[in-house]
């Protein structure tokens, strides 16, 4: 390939990779504007920050690798190949802390990488456990708050629209929980599979997998309760 053509291809790769990054990050769901959060809601948001950060880091790395693969594969429409490769790479790269650390372990297979993966799995489990405890309190708070608001609707103190508006913060919590519940499944499966691959880390990996599974069940129950509260229509 002539020098100018290589330069042009490099610029096109960089531009398309950046465009793909904007496309992928732009697809992330935003939070609905809401009023002050309860302590439990704040705890849920804080615990979730860990996964937002590691997901973003993994997505950027995956995006660049995917874009590079798309550029190498080329095809009839190289630009489209880069875009598709980048988007796919971002999806694969977007993962919780353990899954990101596991990718490093697969590439290097060092004892240090294994220790880091174990530590990340434990950190994920701890963070999910904190989220699960917060989710239980959030569900209880939402039920109590909805009961008070429903009484106000019946007494004509507020309207049905105001009832819904006052529960928006709980929709934010439900959105976070829905995302976490979905993310826990693949990590649990991977940890249990990796426990067989790395017998020296079996106990640690299974302990983290079981802790995440317990947190997932708690969050599922809390999410179901929140969904019921949010779906209820107040009777005026």
C-alpha positions as CSV (number, residue, x, y, z in Angstrom):
1,X,0.0,0.0,0.0
2,X,1.5,3.5,-0.9
3,X,2.5,5.7,2.0
4,X,-0.3,8.2,1.4
5,X,-2.9,5.4,1.3
6,X,-1.6,3.9,4.6
7,X,-1.7,7.4,6.2
8,X,-5.3,7.9,4.9
9,X,-6.3,4.4,6.2
10,X,-4.8,5.2,9.6
11,X,-6.7,8.5,9.8
12,X,-9.9,6.7,8.8
13,X,-9.3,4.0,11.4
14,X,-8.8,6.5,14.2
15,X,-11.8,8.6,13.2
16,X,-14.1,5.6,12.9
17,X,-12.8,4.2,16.2
18,X,-13.6,7.4,17.9
19,X,-16.9,7.7,16.2
20,X,-17.7,4.1,17.3
21,X,-16.7,5.0,20.9
22,X,-19.1,7.9,20.9
23,X,-21.8,5.7,19.4
24,X,-21.4,3.0,22.1
25,X,-21.0,5.3,25.1
26,X,-23.9,7.4,23.8
27,X,-26.1,4.3,24.0
28,X,-25.7,4.0,27.7
29,X,-29.0,4.6,29.5
30,X,-29.1,7.9,31.4
31,X,-30.5,8.4,34.8
32,X,-33.9,10.1,35.1
33,X,-33.7,13.4,37.0
34,X,-35.0,12.9,40.5
35,X,-35.0,14.5,43.9
36,X,-32.8,13.7,46.9
37,X,-31.9,10.0,47.3
38,X,-32.3,8.0,50.5
39,X,-29.1,6.6,52.2
40,X,-29.9,3.2,50.7
41,X,-30.2,4.7,47.2
42,X,-26.9,6.5,47.6
43,X,-25.3,3.2,48.7
44,X,-26.6,1.5,45.6
45,X,-25.3,4.3,43.3
46,X,-21.9,4.2,45.0
47,X,-21.6,0.4,44.7
48,X,-22.6,0.6,41.1
49,X,-19.8,3.1,40.3
50,X,-17.3,0.3,40.4
51,X,-19.0,-1.5,37.6
52,X,-19.6,1.6,35.5
53,X,-15.8,2.4,35.7
54,X,-14.6,-1.1,34.9
55,X,-17.2,-1.5,32.2
56,X,-16.1,1.8,30.6
57,X,-12.4,0.8,30.7
58,X,-13.2,-2.6,29.3
59,X,-15.4,-1.2,26.6
60,X,-12.7,1.3,25.4
61,X,-10.1,-1.4,25.2
62,X,-12.5,-3.8,23.5
63,X,-13.6,-1.1,21.1
64,X,-10.0,-0.4,19.9
65,X,-9.2,-4.1,19.5
66,X,-12.5,-4.7,17.7
67,X,-11.9,-1.7,15.4
68,X,-8.4,-3.0,14.6
69,X,-9.8,-6.4,13.8
70,X,-12.5,-4.9,11.6
71,X,-9.8,-2.9,9.7
72,X,-7.7,-6.0,9.1
73,X,-10.7,-8.0,7.9
74,X,-11.7,-5.3,5.5
75,X,-14.2,-6.7,3.0
76,X,-16.1,-4.8,0.4
77,X,-16.8,-2.0,2.8
78,X,-13.8,-1.4,5.1
79,X,-15.4,1.5,6.9
80,X,-18.4,-0.6,7.8
81,X,-16.2,-3.4,8.9
82,X,-14.4,-1.1,11.3
83,X,-17.6,0.2,12.7
84,X,-19.1,-3.3,13.2
85,X,-15.8,-4.6,14.8
86,X,-15.6,-1.6,17.1
87,X,-19.1,-1.9,18.3
88,X,-18.8,-5.7,18.9
89,X,-15.5,-5.2,20.7
90,X,-17.0,-2.6,23.0
91,X,-19.8,-5.0,23.9
92,X,-17.4,-7.8,24.7
93,X,-15.0,-5.4,26.5
94,X,-17.8,-4.0,28.7
95,X,-17.6,-6.3,31.8
96,X,-17.3,-6.3,35.5
97,X,-14.0,-6.1,37.3
98,X,-13.3,-9.9,37.4
99,X,-14.1,-10.4,33.7
100,X,-11.7,-7.6,32.8
101,X,-9.0,-9.1,35.0
102,X,-9.7,-12.5,33.5
103,X,-8.9,-11.3,30.0
104,X,-5.5,-10.3,31.3
105,X,-5.1,-13.7,32.9
106,X,-6.0,-15.5,29.7
107,X,-3.3,-13.6,27.8
108,X,-0.4,-13.8,30.3
109,X,-1.2,-16.8,32.6
110,X,1.0,-15.5,35.4
111,X,0.6,-16.0,39.1
112,X,0.3,-12.3,39.6
113,X,-2.6,-12.1,37.1
114,X,-4.3,-14.9,38.8
115,X,-4.0,-13.1,42.2
116,X,-5.4,-10.0,40.6
117,X,-8.4,-11.9,39.1
118,X,-9.1,-13.5,42.5
119,X,-9.0,-10.0,44.2
120,X,-11.3,-8.5,41.5
121,X,-13.8,-11.3,41.9
122,X,-13.9,-10.7,45.7
123,X,-14.2,-7.0,45.2
124,X,-17.1,-7.6,42.7
125,X,-18.8,-9.9,45.3
126,X,-18.4,-7.4,48.1
127,X,-19.8,-4.5,45.9
128,X,-22.7,-6.6,44.8
129,X,-23.4,-7.7,48.4
130,X,-23.6,-4.0,49.4
131,X,-25.9,-3.3,46.5
132,X,-28.1,-6.2,47.5
133,X,-28.4,-5.0,51.1
134,X,-29.2,-1.5,49.8
135,X,-31.8,-2.9,47.4
136,X,-33.7,-4.6,50.2
137,X,-34.0,-1.3,52.1
138,X,-34.9,0.6,48.9
139,X,-37.8,-1.8,48.2
140,X,-39.0,-1.3,51.8
141,X,-38.7,2.4,51.5
142,X,-40.6,2.4,48.2
143,X,-43.5,0.4,49.6
144,X,-43.8,2.8,52.6
145,X,-43.5,5.9,50.4
146,X,-46.1,4.6,47.9
147,X,-48.5,3.9,50.7
148,X,-48.2,7.5,52.0
149,X,-48.6,8.9,48.6
150,X,-51.6,6.8,47.8
151,X,-53.3,8.1,50.9
152,X,-52.6,11.6,49.7
153,X,-54.1,10.8,46.3
154,X,-57.3,9.5,48.0
155,X,-57.5,12.6,50.1
156,X,-57.1,14.8,47.0
157,X,-53.9,16.3,48.5
158,X,-51.9,15.4,45.4
159,X,-52.8,14.2,41.9
160,X,-52.0,10.8,40.4
161,X,-49.4,12.5,38.2
162,X,-47.7,13.9,41.4
163,X,-47.8,10.4,42.9
164,X,-45.8,9.1,39.9
165,X,-43.4,12.0,40.0
166,X,-42.6,11.4,43.6
167,X,-41.6,7.8,42.8
168,X,-39.2,8.6,40.0
169,X,-36.1,8.2,42.2
170,X,-37.2,4.6,42.7
171,X,-37.3,4.1,39.0
172,X,-33.7,5.1,38.9
173,X,-32.9,2.4,41.5
174,X,-34.9,-0.2,39.6
175,X,-32.9,0.6,36.4
176,X,-29.6,0.1,38.3
177,X,-30.8,-3.2,39.8
178,X,-32.0,-4.5,36.4
179,X,-28.6,-3.8,34.9
180,X,-26.8,-5.5,37.8
181,X,-29.0,-8.5,37.9
182,X,-28.3,-9.1,34.2
183,X,-24.5,-8.6,34.6
184,X,-24.2,-11.0,37.5
185,X,-25.3,-14.1,35.6
186,X,-22.3,-14.2,33.2
187,X,-19.8,-13.5,36.0
188,X,-21.2,-16.3,38.2
189,X,-21.0,-18.8,35.3
190,X,-17.5,-17.7,34.4
191,X,-16.2,-17.9,38.0
192,X,-17.6,-21.4,38.4
193,X,-16.1,-22.5,35.1
194,X,-12.7,-20.9,35.9
195,X,-12.7,-22.7,39.3
196,X,-12.2,-25.9,37.4
197,X,-9.5,-24.4,35.2
198,X,-7.5,-23.0,38.2
199,X,-7.7,-25.5,41.0
200,X,-5.4,-23.5,43.2
201,X,-8.0,-20.7,43.1
202,X,-11.0,-23.0,43.2
203,X,-12.1,-22.1,46.8
204,X,-11.8,-18.4,46.3
205,X,-13.6,-18.3,42.9
206,X,-16.5,-20.5,44.1
207,X,-16.8,-18.3,47.3
208,X,-17.1,-15.2,45.1
209,X,-19.5,-16.9,42.7
210,X,-21.7,-18.0,45.5
211,X,-21.7,-14.6,47.1
212,X,-22.6,-12.9,43.8
213,X,-25.4,-15.5,43.3
214,X,-26.8,-14.7,46.7
215,X,-26.7,-11.0,46.0
216,X,-28.4,-11.6,42.6
217,X,-31.3,-13.4,44.3
218,X,-31.7,-10.5,46.8
219,X,-31.6,-7.9,44.0
220,X,-34.2,-9.9,41.9
221,X,-36.6,-9.9,44.8
222,X,-36.0,-6.2,45.5
223,X,-36.5,-5.4,41.8
224,X,-39.7,-7.4,41.6
225,X,-41.0,-5.4,44.6
226,X,-40.0,-2.1,43.0
227,X,-41.6,-3.0,39.7
228,X,-44.9,-3.7,41.5
229,X,-44.8,-0.4,43.3
230,X,-43.9,1.5,40.2
231,X,-46.6,-0.2,38.1
232,X,-49.4,0.4,40.7
233,X,-52.0,3.0,39.8
234,X,-53.2,5.1,42.8
235,X,-57.0,5.2,43.3
236,X,-58.3,8.7,43.8
